[in-house]
Amino acid sequence: MVPSSIFSHRILSAINSPHYQRVASFVSNVYAKAISAHKTAISSS
């Protein structure tokens, strides 16, 4: 059984890794594009 403190520490280190931040920025960029496209589709109809 892994202690929760070690588990949370590994999650935090994974979140702080540059690769995760690059993926997160990519996902938020795609998300923002999808929302803006959705808004323009709603306003045009």
C-alpha positions as CSV (number, residue, x, y, z in Angstrom):
1,M,0.0,0.0,0.0
2,V,1.4,3.3,-1.0
3,P,1.1,6.2,1.5
4,S,-1.1,9.0,0.2
5,S,1.6,11.6,0.9
6,I,4.0,9.9,-1.6
7,F,1.1,9.5,-4.0
8,S,0.1,13.2,-3.9
9,H,3.8,14.2,-4.1
10,R,4.2,12.2,-7.3
11,I,1.0,13.8,-8.7
12,L,2.3,17.3,-7.9
13,S,5.7,16.6,-9.5
14,A,3.9,15.2,-12.5
15,I,1.8,18.4,-12.7
16,N,4.8,20.6,-12.3
17,S,6.7,18.8,-15.1
18,P,7.2,20.8,-18.3
19,H,5.6,18.1,-20.4
20,Y,2.4,18.2,-18.5
21,Q,2.3,22.0,-18.7
22,R,2.8,21.8,-22.5
23,V,-0.1,19.3,-22.7
24,A,-2.3,21.5,-20.5
25,S,-1.7,24.6,-22.5
26,F,-2.4,22.6,-25.7
27,V,-5.7,21.3,-24.2
28,S,-6.8,24.7,-23.0
29,N,-5.9,26.2,-26.4
30,V,-8.1,23.6,-28.2
31,Y,-10.8,24.1,-25.6
32,A,-10.8,27.9,-26.1
33,K,-11.0,27.4,-29.9
34,A,-13.9,25.0,-29.6
35,I,-15.8,27.5,-27.3
36,S,-15.2,30.4,-29.6
37,A,-16.4,28.3,-32.6
38,H,-19.4,27.2,-30.6
39,K,-20.2,30.9,-29.7
40,T,-20.0,32.0,-33.4
41,A,-22.2,29.1,-34.4
42,I,-24.8,30.1,-31.9
43,S,-24.7,33.8,-32.8
44,S,-24.8,33.1,-36.5
45,S,-27.9,30.9,-36.3
